[in-house]
Amino acid sequence: MQSFSNAVAELADKVSDSVVRISAGRRSGTGVVWSGDGLVVTAFHVVGRSEPPSIALGDGREFEAKVVGIDQYSDVALLKVDASGLSPLSLRSADHVRVGEFVLALANALGKKPSATSGIVAGARRMRGFWGAMIEDAVVTDAKLSQGYSGGPLVDASGRLVGMNVAYFAGRGVAVSVEALKETVEKLSRDGRVKKGFLGVAVEPIELPEELARSPDVGQGAGLLVRAVDPGSPARVAGVAMGDIILKLGEAQATDEYELHRALAADVVGKLVTLKVLRGEKATEFGVTPREVEG
């Protein structure tokens, strides 16, 4: 037991230089050093939209941070400080993290030495958080996260980053996976935001009859039933009608709302893409140009 205890303490110490304090008015939380030249990732709900955030590094230095970009939808914010020589963590694909694997979560909301809590990986799944975020392939653990852990790192036994902690509810810790972080950071660095397409439809999942699912024109067992179409929306302009069943947007299947949201988060804004729907028992394709979600 003493060897295990020593190993965990050494792991926390190894990671601590990459854990920073985030302060934004009355908000506070934790951030993770993303790059040696001053990029830091944290949870959007830690920084909000109002107060300019400040960052305290593990060596005691404090900086006012520039907000490079935010994505409220995935609860990720990218900050930049005028500092160099920072210590980013090595990244590990969450796809290779096994259920039952040991993980360590760290926080530094008080600006002193980081605190830590541990647990095991309980699974990975898409989930909509009660705080409004949609987390793709969230890393779910049984690590108990107290206030201040939001935005902090979730690391494996080797100190590699597997996710960024964003919430604790129903006895489970929730972290944005490294894959989702990488994708979001790339878009925030380039555009300052994550563009999301808007079709203008209200949908609900629906199972398709086996005969239709097996037909070569359909080729999938579920789709999204269109319950309403907004006037003047891209979907209405394209010719989509209530009662249609959306099957694909571009090359992406739409068997549930998550898949459609993910397809609309790709680079489809302002571009003509194919929307495949089932109308009656006939597959039909429309050309639709999603516009960017306002706000």
N, C-alpha and C positions, 0 to 999 in steps of 0.2 A: 504493500500500500504506500509506503514511503517513496518508493521509486516512482509510482504513478503520480503521487502528489508533486514530487519534484519536477516531473516531466510537464505537468500542467502549468506549474508556476513558471517554468522556463519558456513554455509556449506563450503565455501571456506577456512575459517580458520581451520576447522576440517580436511580438506584434505591436507592442505599445507605441513605438515610434511612428506608426502609421495611423494612429487613432488621435483625432483632434476634437476640440470643443467647438461647437457652433453656438453663437448667440445672435439673436435677432429680436431686439426689443424685449418683450416679456417671454419670448420663446427661447428655448435652449435645447440642445441635443448634441448629437455626436456626428462626426464626419469621418470619411476614410480618404487618406491620401491616394489619389489615382495616378499621378505622374510626378516625376521628380522636379518638374518645372512649375509646380504650384497648382495643378488641378486637384480639386477635392470634390467627392460626391457625398451627398447626404439625402435625407428624405425631404420632399417638398414641404410636408406639413411642419417640418422643423423651422424652415426659413420663412414660409408664407410669401406674401407679395409686398409687404409694406416696408418694414425696417431694413436698412442695409445690414447684412450680416457681418459679424466679425469672427475670426478664427484664431484660436489659441493652439499653438503647436506643442508637442510634448517637451520641447526644450525651453518653453517659457515665452517664446516670441509670440506677439499678437499682431494681427493684420486685419485691416478692413478688406473684406472680400468683394470682388466683382461677381455679380450673378451672370454667368455665361448663358444659362438657359434653364428653364423649368418645364417639367411635364407633370402637371397635376394628375393626369389620368393614370400614370404608372407610379406616382409618388416619388419622383426622382428630381433632384436639383443638382446642377453642376456649377461649382464656384471656382474662382481663380484668385490666388493671392500672389503678390509680387515677392516670391521667394524661390530659391533654388536649393538643390541638394536634399530635397525631401525623400522620404523612404516609402515608395509604393509597395504594396504587397504583390506577390506572385499570384496569378489567377489560376483557378482550377475549374474546369468545366463542371457545372452542376449535373450534366448528363452522366457523369462518371461517379457521382456520389451515391453511395449505397444506403438503402434504408437500414437503420441501426448503427450507422457510422457515427463516431464521436465528433462533436463540434463544440467550438468555443465562441461565445458572443462577448464583445467588449464594448464599453461605453466610456465617455469622458465628459459628461455634461457639466461637471463641476470644475473642470479645468485643472484638476490635480492629477494624481496617478490614475490610470484607467481602472475601472472595475470590470469584473468578468463573471459570467455565468456559463454553465455548460449543460449539455444534453446530448441527445442522439437525433439523427434525422428520422422523422416520422413518415416522410413522403414528399412528393412533388406534384402539384396540381395547379390548374388555373383557379383563381378565386377573385370574387369582387369583395373588397373590404368594406366594412361598415362606414369607413371614413370617405368612401367614394372612389377609391382607386381600383383599377382592374390590374391584377398582378398575374402576368403570364408565367406559367410554370414556376410558381412560388416554391421556395424551399421551406418546408414546414418541419419544425423541430419541437421537442418538448422542453427546450431551454426556457426557463422563466425570465422574461424580460421586464425589468422595472422601468419606471419613468426615466427618460434620458438615454435609453438604448437605441431609440429610433435614429437611423442614419449610420449606425455603427456597423463594424464588420462581423460577419459570421465566417469563421475560418475552420479548416480541417486540422487534423492532428499534426500536420507539417507546417501550419501557419499560412496556408494558401487560402486566398479569398474565394469563398463559394457563394456568397450573397451579401446583401446589405439589409439589415434588420429594419422593418418598418412598423410592425405591430405585434401585440400579444393579446389574444382573446381566445375564449373557449379552451384555455389551458394549453395553447399552442403558440409558439413563436413563428412569425411569418417574415421571410426575407425575399427580396427581389434577387433573382438568380444572376450570376455573373454574365450569362449570355444576354439577358435582357438589359443589364447595365451597360454592357459594351455597345449594344445596338443603340440605346438611348443616348449615351455619351457621344457617340459618333454624330448623331443627328443634332444634338444640342450644340456641339462644337461647330458644326457646319451652318446651322440655320438659327440657332438660339431658341428653337422650339421643335417639338415633334409634330409635323403636319399630319392631320387626320382628315380623311375624306368624309364627306357627308352625302348620303343618298337621299334621305328624306322619306324613309319608310319605317313603320312600326311592324315588327315581326315577332313570331313565336315559333319555336321548333315544332316540327311535325314529322312523324314516321311515315314513310311511303309504303304502299302495298308491295308485297314481294315481287309481283309480276312486273311492276313499273321499275322497281329497284334493279332488277336483273336486265332490263332492256338496255341495249347499247346506247340509246339516246340519253338515258338517265345515268345509270351506272353507280348509284349511291342509294343508301337506305333511308336517308333523312334529308330534310331541307328546311327552309324558313318560310312559313306562311305569311304573306303580306296582309296585315290587318288594316293598314291605312297608308295612304300616300299623301305627303304634304303638297298643297298647291304650289306650282312654280318650282318644285324641287327637281334635282337632276333625274330622279327616278320617274317623276311625272312627265318631264320633257322627253325622256327616252321612250315612254309608252308603257311603263309598268303599271299594273292595275291591282286593286284589292282582290285577293283571292289567288293571285299568282303565287307560285312557290319558288323561291330563289334557290338555285342549285350551286352556282359558281359565280365568283367575281374574278375575272381574268382567269388565271390558272388555279386559283384557290377554291377548294370546295367550301360550301357554306352549310354545314350540317348543324351548326349551332351558332348562337350570337357571338361567341368568342372568336370563332373562325372568321366571321364577317368583319368584326372589329379589327382583327389582326390584318386582314386583307386591306381594309381601309386605312390602316396605319402605314402601309407600304407607300412607295412613291407613286401614288395614283392620282393625287390632286391635280386637277386641270388637264388630265390626260384621258383620251378616249379609250375605254376598256370594255371588254365584252361582259355583259351580265346575262347569264343563262338562267332561264326560268322555266318552270313547268306550268303550262296554261291548259287546264283540262287534263288531257293525257298526252299532250304534245309538248316536246321540248322546243323552246323558242329562244333566240338570242337577240339582245338589244345592245346597241352601242350607247354607253352612258359615260358622262364626264363628271366624276365626283368633284364637288367644290370643297374648299377647306372649311372645317368647323370653325365658326366664329367664337372667339374667346377661348 
